Amino acid sequence: MGLLPAVNSNRTQDNVRNFLTDEFPRFIVKSGYSQLEVQSPRISDLPKSQIVGNNVEDGMIDYFESNRIVLAVVKAIDRCPKPYSKILRMAYIEEMNDTDIIVTVPYERSQFYRLKAKAFLWFADTFEDTCDLHIYSKESV
């Protein structure tokens, strides 16, 4: 038994993929950032849009939480080892499809998909302080 609980790799990869594909774009919109601002190497913590709604306080809390998550995702991607961070950045920050990424990276298709799957596991580890996307194996619980 190791110091870290056993992770169900396939389910964790699916969880991270779903987060980056479905939830991350929603956080970008709620934070007031545009996709181009997220792509920039220097995004700031300054407000980007005005919150409008019935409950300004809830809107501000939602805005700042979304802003924090967007910044945490970008930092987590950047903290992954080089080949993994490059793949994640191209796929989820620059919004490139897999075919276009494969053309730009020095990997064969099958190797690219193996690296992308590992990238999801690295992301889960680097993003864990913000939100734990790991799915743990039952024997480690």
C-alpha positions in Angstrom: 0.0 0.0 0.0 1.3 3.4 -1.0 1.0 6.8 0.6 -1.5 7.9 -2.0 -4.9 6.3 -2.5 -5.3 4.1 -5.6 -6.9 6.0 -8.5 -9.2 4.5 -11.1 -7.3 5.9 -14.2 -10.1 5.4 -16.8 -12.8 7.0 -14.7 -10.5 9.9 -13.6 -9.5 10.5 -17.3 -13.2 10.6 -18.2 -13.9 13.0 -15.3 -11.1 15.4 -16.3 -12.1 15.2 -20.0 -15.7 16.1 -19.0 -14.6 18.9 -16.8 -12.3 20.5 -19.4 -14.8 20.0 -22.3 -18.1 20.9 -20.6 -17.5 22.9 -17.4 -14.3 24.9 -18.1 -15.8 26.8 -21.0 -18.8 27.7 -18.8 -16.4 29.0 -16.1 -14.6 31.1 -18.7 -18.0 32.8 -19.7 -19.0 33.3 -16.0 -15.7 34.8 -15.1 -16.0 37.5 -17.7 -12.9 36.4 -19.6 -12.9 35.7 -23.3 -11.3 32.6 -24.7 -8.6 34.9 -26.2 -7.8 36.3 -22.8 -7.4 32.8 -21.4 -5.0 32.0 -24.2 -2.9 35.0 -23.3 0.2 34.1 -21.2 -0.7 37.0 -18.8 -4.3 36.9 -17.6 -5.0 39.0 -14.6 -7.3 38.8 -11.6 -9.0 42.1 -12.5 -12.7 42.1 -13.3 -13.5 41.9 -17.0 -17.2 42.5 -17.1 -19.9 44.0 -15.0 -22.2 41.7 -13.0 -25.9 42.4 -13.7 -28.8 40.7 -12.0 -31.2 40.7 -9.1 -28.8 39.6 -6.5 -25.5 41.5 -7.0 -23.8 39.8 -4.1 -24.5 36.3 -5.4 -23.4 37.4 -8.8 -20.1 38.8 -7.5 -19.4 35.6 -5.5 -20.2 33.5 -8.6 -18.0 35.8 -10.7 -15.0 35.6 -8.3 -15.3 31.9 -7.9 -15.4 31.4 -11.6 -12.4 33.7 -12.1 -10.5 31.7 -9.5 -11.3 28.4 -11.2 -10.3 29.7 -14.6 -6.9 30.9 -13.3 -6.4 27.7 -11.4 -7.1 25.6 -14.6 -4.5 27.6 -16.5 -1.9 27.3 -13.8 -2.6 23.5 -13.3 -2.1 23.0 -17.1 1.1 24.9 -16.9 2.4 22.8 -14.0 2.0 19.5 -15.9 5.2 18.1 -17.4 6.0 19.6 -20.8 4.5 17.1 -23.3 1.3 16.9 -21.3 0.9 20.7 -20.7 1.4 21.3 -24.4 -1.3 18.9 -25.4 -3.8 20.2 -22.7 -3.1 23.8 -23.6 -3.6 23.2 -27.4 -6.8 21.2 -26.7 -8.5 23.2 -24.0 -7.0 26.7 -24.1 -6.3 27.2 -27.8 -9.4 25.0 -28.6 -7.6 22.9 -31.3 -9.1 19.6 -32.3 -7.1 16.4 -32.0 -6.4 16.1 -35.7 -4.8 19.6 -35.8 -2.8 18.9 -32.6 -1.5 15.7 -34.1 -0.2 17.6 -37.1 1.7 20.0 -34.9 3.2 17.6 -32.4 6.0 15.1 -33.1 3.9 12.0 -32.1 2.0 9.4 -34.0 -1.7 9.3 -33.6 -1.7 6.3 -31.1 1.1 7.8 -29.1 -0.7 11.2 -29.0 -3.8 9.6 -27.5 -1.7 7.7 -24.9 -0.1 11.0 -23.9 -3.4 12.9 -23.8 -4.8 10.2 -21.5 -1.8 10.6 -19.2 -2.2 14.4 -19.4 -5.6 14.0 -17.9 -4.1 12.2 -14.9 -1.4 14.8 -14.5 -4.0 17.6 -14.7 -6.1 15.8 -11.9 -3.0 15.8 -9.7 -2.0 19.5 -10.4 -5.6 20.7 -10.0 -6.3 18.8 -6.8 -5.8 21.8 -4.6 -8.7 23.5 -6.3 -11.0 20.6 -7.0 -10.3 16.9 -6.7 -11.3 15.3 -10.0 -9.8 11.9 -9.2 -12.0 8.9 -9.0 -10.6 6.5 -6.4 -10.6 2.8 -6.6 -12.9 1.1 -4.2 -10.2 -0.9 -2.4 -8.4 2.3 -1.4 -11.5 3.9 0.2 
